[in-house]
């Protein structure tokens, strides 16, 4: 019983962190021109790609 609760809590924390990272990247993308410098735009796209693929 306790092992199941620990597993659920761990899964919840992982999903919460993924959600917070996705929200942070989205807010940055909406408020800052990430394509002003090519390297920043490339890093932004590389970080955003896994988040897009997880929605499929």
PyMOL Python script that loads the backbone (N, CA, C, O; Angstrom):
from pymol import cmd

cmd.read_pdbstr("""\
ATOM      1  N   UNK A   1       0.822  -1.189   0.000  1.00  0.00           N
ATOM      2  CA  UNK A   1       0.000   0.000   0.000  1.00  0.00           C
ATOM      3  C   UNK A   1       0.868   1.256   0.000  1.00  0.00           C
ATOM      4  O   UNK A   1       0.632   2.180  -0.778  1.00  0.00           O
ATOM      5  N   UNK A   2       1.849   1.283   0.857  1.00  0.00           N
ATOM      6  CA  UNK A   2       2.704   2.453   0.966  1.00  0.00           C
ATOM      7  C   UNK A   2       3.553   2.652  -0.286  1.00  0.00           C
ATOM      8  O   UNK A   2       3.814   3.787  -0.687  1.00  0.00           O
ATOM      9  N   UNK A   3       3.983   1.552  -0.904  1.00  0.00           N
ATOM     10  CA  UNK A   3       4.778   1.628  -2.123  1.00  0.00           C
ATOM     11  C   UNK A   3       3.975   2.258  -3.245  1.00  0.00           C
ATOM     12  O   UNK A   3       4.514   3.039  -4.029  1.00  0.00           O
ATOM     13  N   UNK A   4       2.689   1.927  -3.334  1.00  0.00           N
ATOM     14  CA  UNK A   4       1.826   2.499  -4.359  1.00  0.00           C
ATOM     15  C   UNK A   4       1.656   3.996  -4.146  1.00  0.00           C
ATOM     16  O   UNK A   4       1.668   4.761  -5.110  1.00  0.00           O
ATOM     17  N   UNK A   5       1.500   4.417  -2.916  1.00  0.00           N
ATOM     18  CA  UNK A   5       1.353   5.839  -2.610  1.00  0.00           C
ATOM     19  C   UNK A   5       2.627   6.598  -2.962  1.00  0.00           C
ATOM     20  O   UNK A   5       2.555   7.696  -3.513  1.00  0.00           O
ATOM     21  N   UNK A   6       3.792   6.031  -2.654  1.00  0.00           N
ATOM     22  CA  UNK A   6       5.054   6.674  -2.995  1.00  0.00           C
ATOM     23  C   UNK A   6       5.208   6.802  -4.496  1.00  0.00           C
ATOM     24  O   UNK A   6       5.684   7.823  -4.991  1.00  0.00           O
ATOM     25  N   UNK A   7       4.807   5.770  -5.222  1.00  0.00           N
ATOM     26  CA  UNK A   7       4.908   5.795  -6.675  1.00  0.00           C
ATOM     27  C   UNK A   7       3.995   6.866  -7.262  1.00  0.00           C
ATOM     28  O   UNK A   7       4.387   7.579  -8.186  1.00  0.00           O
ATOM     29  N   UNK A   8       2.782   6.982  -6.730  1.00  0.00           N
ATOM     30  CA  UNK A   8       1.837   8.008  -7.198  1.00  0.00           C
ATOM     31  C   UNK A   8       2.355   9.406  -6.898  1.00  0.00           C
ATOM     32  O   UNK A   8       2.252  10.304  -7.734  1.00  0.00           O
ATOM     33  N   UNK A   9       2.911   9.593  -5.709  1.00  0.00           N
ATOM     34  CA  UNK A   9       3.461  10.899  -5.349  1.00  0.00           C
ATOM     35  C   UNK A   9       4.632  11.268  -6.257  1.00  0.00           C
ATOM     36  O   UNK A   9       4.754  12.415  -6.686  1.00  0.00           O
ATOM     37  N   UNK A  10       5.487  10.296  -6.546  1.00  0.00           N
ATOM     38  CA  UNK A  10       6.623  10.551  -7.433  1.00  0.00           C
ATOM     39  C   UNK A  10       6.169  10.901  -8.833  1.00  0.00           C
ATOM     40  O   UNK A  10       6.721  11.806  -9.460  1.00  0.00           O
ATOM     41  N   UNK A  11       5.160  10.187  -9.331  1.00  0.00           N
ATOM     42  CA  UNK A  11       4.623  10.471 -10.659  1.00  0.00           C
ATOM     43  C   UNK A  11       3.992  11.855 -10.697  1.00  0.00           C
ATOM     44  O   UNK A  11       4.161  12.588 -11.672  1.00  0.00           O
ATOM     45  N   UNK A  12       3.270  12.217  -9.646  1.00  0.00           N
ATOM     46  CA  UNK A  12       2.652  13.536  -9.574  1.00  0.00           C
ATOM     47  C   UNK A  12       3.710  14.636  -9.619  1.00  0.00           C
ATOM     48  O   UNK A  12       3.539  15.628 -10.328  1.00  0.00           O
ATOM     49  N   UNK A  13       4.782  14.473  -8.881  1.00  0.00           N
ATOM     50  CA  UNK A  13       5.837  15.486  -8.851  1.00  0.00           C
ATOM     51  C   UNK A  13       6.503  15.601 -10.217  1.00  0.00           C
ATOM     52  O   UNK A  13       6.788  16.710 -10.668  1.00  0.00           O
ATOM     53  N   UNK A  14       6.756  14.482 -10.879  1.00  0.00           N
ATOM     54  CA  UNK A  14       7.368  14.516 -12.211  1.00  0.00           C
ATOM     55  C   UNK A  14       6.459  15.235 -13.197  1.00  0.00           C
ATOM     56  O   UNK A  14       6.919  16.085 -13.959  1.00  0.00           O
ATOM     57  N   UNK A  15       5.176  14.903 -13.188  1.00  0.00           N
ATOM     58  CA  UNK A  15       4.235  15.559 -14.100  1.00  0.00           C
ATOM     59  C   UNK A  15       4.094  17.042 -13.789  1.00  0.00           C
ATOM     60  O   UNK A  15       3.967  17.859 -14.702  1.00  0.00           O
ATOM     61  N   UNK A  16       4.115  17.392 -12.525  1.00  0.00           N
ATOM     62  CA  UNK A  16       4.036  18.790 -12.141  1.00  0.00           C
ATOM     63  C   UNK A  16       5.252  19.563 -12.642  1.00  0.00           C
ATOM     64  O   UNK A  16       5.106  20.672 -13.156  1.00  0.00           O
ATOM     65  N   UNK A  17       6.438  18.999 -12.501  1.00  0.00           N
ATOM     66  CA  UNK A  17       7.649  19.662 -12.969  1.00  0.00           C
ATOM     67  C   UNK A  17       7.658  19.810 -14.497  1.00  0.00           C
ATOM     68  O   UNK A  17       8.059  20.852 -15.017  1.00  0.00           O
ATOM     69  N   UNK A  18       7.220  18.780 -15.208  1.00  0.00           N
ATOM     70  CA  UNK A  18       7.141  18.870 -16.672  1.00  0.00           C
ATOM     71  C   UNK A  18       6.170  19.975 -17.079  1.00  0.00           C
ATOM     72  O   UNK A  18       6.445  20.741 -18.002  1.00  0.00           O
ATOM     73  N   UNK A  19       5.050  20.054 -16.395  1.00  0.00           N
ATOM     74  CA  UNK A  19       4.068  21.085 -16.681  1.00  0.00           C
ATOM     75  C   UNK A  19       4.633  22.481 -16.411  1.00  0.00           C
ATOM     76  O   UNK A  19       4.419  23.396 -17.206  1.00  0.00           O
ATOM     77  N   UNK A  20       5.343  22.652 -15.313  1.00  0.00           N
ATOM     78  CA  UNK A  20       5.918  23.956 -14.986  1.00  0.00           C
ATOM     79  C   UNK A  20       6.992  24.371 -15.997  1.00  0.00           C
ATOM     80  O   UNK A  20       7.081  25.541 -16.368  1.00  0.00           O
ATOM     81  N   UNK A  21       7.801  23.411 -16.438  1.00  0.00           N
ATOM     82  CA  UNK A  21       8.818  23.712 -17.449  1.00  0.00           C
ATOM     83  C   UNK A  21       8.155  24.118 -18.757  1.00  0.00           C
ATOM     84  O   UNK A  21       8.570  25.092 -19.385  1.00  0.00           O
ATOM     85  N   UNK A  22       7.131  23.383 -19.174  1.00  0.00           N
ATOM     86  CA  UNK A  22       6.426  23.707 -20.416  1.00  0.00           C
ATOM     87  C   UNK A  22       5.780  25.086 -20.330  1.00  0.00           C
ATOM     88  O   UNK A  22       5.832  25.859 -21.286  1.00  0.00           O
ATOM     89  N   UNK A  23       5.177  25.391 -19.197  1.00  0.00           N
ATOM     90  CA  UNK A  23       4.544  26.693 -19.029  1.00  0.00           C
ATOM     91  C   UNK A  23       5.583  27.819 -19.046  1.00  0.00           C
ATOM     92  O   UNK A  23       5.340  28.877 -19.627  1.00  0.00           O
ATOM     93  N   UNK A  24       6.726  27.596 -18.419  1.00  0.00           N
ATOM     94  CA  UNK A  24       7.787  28.600 -18.400  1.00  0.00           C
ATOM     95  C   UNK A  24       8.321  28.861 -19.798  1.00  0.00           C
ATOM     96  O   UNK A  24       8.515  30.016 -20.178  1.00  0.00           O
ATOM     97  N   UNK A  25       8.561  27.805 -20.569  1.00  0.00           N
ATOM     98  CA  UNK A  25       9.050  27.974 -21.940  1.00  0.00           C
ATOM     99  C   UNK A  25       8.008  28.699 -22.774  1.00  0.00           C
ATOM    100  O   UNK A  25       8.360  29.549 -23.591  1.00  0.00           O
ATOM    101  N   UNK A  26       6.740  28.385 -22.589  1.00  0.00           N
ATOM    102  CA  UNK A  26       5.685  29.036 -23.346  1.00  0.00           C
ATOM    103  C   UNK A  26       5.617  30.527 -23.025  1.00  0.00           C
ATOM    104  O   UNK A  26       5.500  31.356 -23.928  1.00  0.00           O
ATOM    105  N   UNK A  27       5.692  30.867 -21.736  1.00  0.00           N
ATOM    106  CA  UNK A  27       5.640  32.277 -21.328  1.00  0.00           C
ATOM    107  C   UNK A  27       6.842  33.037 -21.881  1.00  0.00           C
ATOM    108  O   UNK A  27       6.693  34.159 -22.363  1.00  0.00           O
ATOM    109  N   UNK A  28       8.018  32.446 -21.816  1.00  0.00           N
ATOM    110  CA  UNK A  28       9.211  33.098 -22.370  1.00  0.00           C
ATOM    111  C   UNK A  28       9.048  33.312 -23.865  1.00  0.00           C
ATOM    112  O   UNK A  28       9.382  34.377 -24.383  1.00  0.00           O
ATOM    113  N   UNK A  29       8.534  32.300 -24.562  1.00  0.00           N
ATOM    114  CA  UNK A  29       8.324  32.422 -25.999  1.00  0.00           C
ATOM    115  C   UNK A  29       7.305  33.479 -26.369  1.00  0.00           C
ATOM    116  O   UNK A  29       7.398  34.078 -27.441  1.00  0.00           O
ATOM    117  N   UNK A  30       6.331  33.722 -25.501  1.00  0.00           N
ATOM    118  CA  UNK A  30       5.311  34.729 -25.771  1.00  0.00           C
ATOM    119  C   UNK A  30       5.762  36.141 -25.427  1.00  0.00           C
ATOM    120  O   UNK A  30       5.282  37.102 -26.029  1.00  0.00           O
ATOM    121  N   UNK A  31       6.663  36.284 -24.482  1.00  0.00           N
ATOM    122  CA  UNK A  31       7.014  37.622 -24.002  1.00  0.00           C
ATOM    123  C   UNK A  31       8.362  38.135 -24.493  1.00  0.00           C
ATOM    124  O   UNK A  31       8.614  39.339 -24.443  1.00  0.00           O
ATOM    125  N   UNK A  32       9.227  37.253 -24.964  1.00  0.00           N
ATOM    126  CA  UNK A  32      10.559  37.652 -25.407  1.00  0.00           C
ATOM    127  C   UNK A  32      10.750  37.217 -26.846  1.00  0.00           C
ATOM    128  O   UNK A  32      10.326  36.126 -27.228  1.00  0.00           O
ATOM    129  N   UNK A  33      11.383  38.056 -27.646  1.00  0.00           N
ATOM    130  CA  UNK A  33      11.697  37.691 -29.021  1.00  0.00           C
ATOM    131  C   UNK A  33      12.901  36.750 -29.008  1.00  0.00           C
ATOM    132  O   UNK A  33      14.050  37.190 -29.000  1.00  0.00           O
ATOM    133  N   UNK A  34      12.616  35.448 -29.006  1.00  0.00           N
ATOM    134  CA  UNK A  34      13.685  34.462 -28.898  1.00  0.00           C
ATOM    135  C   UNK A  34      14.473  34.328 -30.196  1.00  0.00           C
ATOM    136  O   UNK A  34      15.546  33.723 -30.206  1.00  0.00           O
ATOM    137  N   UNK A  35      13.958  34.883 -31.286  1.00  0.00           N
ATOM    138  CA  UNK A  35      14.641  34.773 -32.580  1.00  0.00           C
ATOM    139  C   UNK A  35      15.507  35.992 -32.885  1.00  0.00           C
ATOM    140  O   UNK A  35      16.008  36.130 -34.000  1.00  0.00           O
ATOM    141  N   UNK A  36      15.683  36.854 -31.930  1.00  0.00           N
ATOM    142  CA  UNK A  36      16.536  38.027 -32.143  1.00  0.00           C
ATOM    143  C   UNK A  36      17.979  37.583 -32.401  1.00  0.00           C
ATOM    144  O   UNK A  36      18.659  38.137 -33.266  1.00  0.00           O
ATOM    145  N   UNK A  37      18.432  36.599 -31.661  1.00  0.00           N
ATOM    146  CA  UNK A  37      19.757  36.021 -31.869  1.00  0.00           C
ATOM    147  C   UNK A  37      19.567  34.571 -32.309  1.00  0.00           C
ATOM    148  O   UNK A  37      18.773  33.834 -31.724  1.00  0.00           O
ATOM    149  N   UNK A  38      20.293  34.174 -33.334  1.00  0.00           N
ATOM    150  CA  UNK A  38      20.100  32.852 -33.934  1.00  0.00           C
ATOM    151  C   UNK A  38      20.348  31.723 -32.932  1.00  0.00           C
ATOM    152  O   UNK A  38      19.603  30.744 -32.919  1.00  0.00           O
ATOM    153  N   UNK A  39      21.365  31.839 -32.105  1.00  0.00           N
ATOM    154  CA  UNK A  39      21.694  30.756 -31.176  1.00  0.00           C
ATOM    155  C   UNK A  39      20.606  30.586 -30.116  1.00  0.00           C
ATOM    156  O   UNK A  39      20.290  29.461 -29.730  1.00  0.00           O
ATOM    157  N   UNK A  40      20.040  31.680 -29.650  1.00  0.00           N
ATOM    158  CA  UNK A  40      18.964  31.604 -28.656  1.00  0.00           C
ATOM    159  C   UNK A  40      17.725  30.970 -29.285  1.00  0.00           C
ATOM    160  O   UNK A  40      17.057  30.153 -28.651  1.00  0.00           O
ATOM    161  N   UNK A  41      17.414  31.342 -30.532  1.00  0.00           N
ATOM    162  CA  UNK A  41      16.288  30.743 -31.237  1.00  0.00           C
ATOM    163  C   UNK A  41      16.483  29.253 -31.446  1.00  0.00           C
ATOM    164  O   UNK A  41      15.537  28.478 -31.307  1.00  0.00           O
ATOM    165  N   UNK A  42      17.708  28.841 -31.780  1.00  0.00           N
ATOM    166  CA  UNK A  42      17.992  27.423 -31.988  1.00  0.00           C
ATOM    167  C   UNK A  42      17.834  26.637 -30.684  1.00  0.00           C
ATOM    168  O   UNK A  42      17.264  25.546 -30.682  1.00  0.00           O
ATOM    169  N   UNK A  43      18.333  27.183 -29.591  1.00  0.00           N
ATOM    170  CA  UNK A  43      18.187  26.514 -28.286  1.00  0.00           C
ATOM    171  C   UNK A  43      16.718  26.433 -27.900  1.00  0.00           C
ATOM    172  O   UNK A  43      16.265  25.413 -27.381  1.00  0.00           O
ATOM    173  N   UNK A  44      15.977  27.501 -28.150  1.00  0.00           N
ATOM    174  CA  UNK A  44      14.546  27.509 -27.848  1.00  0.00           C
ATOM    175  C   UNK A  44      13.826  26.424 -28.639  1.00  0.00           C
ATOM    176  O   UNK A  44      12.994  25.709 -28.081  1.00  0.00           O
ATOM    177  N   UNK A  45      14.126  26.288 -29.914  1.00  0.00           N
ATOM    178  CA  UNK A  45      13.483  25.261 -30.738  1.00  0.00           C
ATOM    179  C   UNK A  45      13.860  23.854 -30.283  1.00  0.00           C
ATOM    180  O   UNK A  45      13.010  22.964 -30.261  1.00  0.00           O
ATOM    181  N   UNK A  46      15.108  23.646 -29.924  1.00  0.00           N
ATOM    182  CA  UNK A  46      15.543  22.326 -29.457  1.00  0.00           C
ATOM    183  C   UNK A  46      14.828  21.961 -28.157  1.00  0.00           C
ATOM    184  O   UNK A  46      14.444  20.805 -27.975  1.00  0.00           O
ATOM    185  N   UNK A  47      14.645  22.914 -27.259  1.00  0.00           N
ATOM    186  CA  UNK A  47      13.952  22.643 -26.004  1.00  0.00           C
ATOM    187  C   UNK A  47      12.449  22.476 -26.209  1.00  0.00           C
ATOM    188  O   UNK A  47      11.801  21.741 -25.464  1.00  0.00           O
ATOM    189  N   UNK A  48      11.896  23.147 -27.201  1.00  0.00           N
ATOM    190  CA  UNK A  48      10.464  23.100 -27.420  1.00  0.00           C
ATOM    191  C   UNK A  48      10.036  21.829 -28.144  1.00  0.00           C
ATOM    192  O   UNK A  48       8.911  21.369 -27.953  1.00  0.00           O
ATOM    193  N   UNK A  49      10.902  21.253 -28.967  1.00  0.00           N
ATOM    194  CA  UNK A  49      10.562  20.075 -29.751  1.00  0.00           C
ATOM    195  C   UNK A  49      10.061  18.892 -28.912  1.00  0.00           C
ATOM    196  O   UNK A  49       9.034  18.312 -29.264  1.00  0.00           O
ATOM    197  N   UNK A  50      10.729  18.509 -27.830  1.00  0.00           N
ATOM    198  CA  UNK A  50      10.184  17.395 -27.033  1.00  0.00           C
ATOM    199  C   UNK A  50       8.818  17.694 -26.442  1.00  0.00           C
ATOM    200  O   UNK A  50       8.005  16.785 -26.273  1.00  0.00           O
ATOM    201  N   UNK A  51       8.554  18.950 -26.126  1.00  0.00           N
ATOM    202  CA  UNK A  51       7.251  19.302 -25.562  1.00  0.00           C
ATOM    203  C   UNK A  51       6.157  19.178 -26.617  1.00  0.00           C
ATOM    204  O   UNK A  51       5.028  18.800 -26.302  1.00  0.00           O
ATOM    205  N   UNK A  52       6.481  19.491 -27.850  1.00  0.00           N
ATOM    206  CA  UNK A  52       5.500  19.333 -28.925  1.00  0.00           C
ATOM    207  C   UNK A  52       5.230  17.855 -29.173  1.00  0.00           C
ATOM    208  O   UNK A  52       4.083  17.458 -29.378  1.00  0.00           O
ATOM    209  N   UNK A  53       6.273  17.048 -29.156  1.00  0.00           N
ATOM    210  CA  UNK A  53       6.127  15.622 -29.446  1.00  0.00           C
ATOM    211  C   UNK A  53       5.352  14.879 -28.366  1.00  0.00           C
ATOM    212  O   UNK A  53       4.730  13.855 -28.649  1.00  0.00           O
ATOM    213  N   UNK A  54       5.378  15.377 -27.134  1.00  0.00           N
ATOM    214  CA  UNK A  54       4.648  14.693 -26.063  1.00  0.00           C
ATOM    215  C   UNK A  54       3.147  14.924 -26.181  1.00  0.00           C
ATOM    216  O   UNK A  54       2.375  14.199 -25.553  1.00  0.00           O
ATOM    217  N   UNK A  55       2.704  15.908 -26.964  1.00  0.00           N
ATOM    218  CA  UNK A  55       1.286  16.168 -27.137  1.00  0.00           C
ATOM    219  C   UNK A  55       0.644  15.269 -28.189  1.00  0.00           C
ATOM    220  O   UNK A  55      -0.578  15.280 -28.341  1.00  0.00           O
ATOM    221  N   UNK A  56       1.436  14.503 -28.907  1.00  0.00           N
ATOM    222  CA  UNK A  56       0.866  13.665 -29.971  1.00  0.00           C
ATOM    223  C   UNK A  56       0.103  12.523 -29.437  1.00  0.00           C
ATOM    224  O   UNK A  56      -0.436  11.727 -30.205  1.00  0.00           O
TER     225      UNK A  56
END
""", "prot")
cmd.dss("prot")
cmd.show_as("cartoon", "prot")
cmd.util.cbc("prot")
cmd.orient("prot")
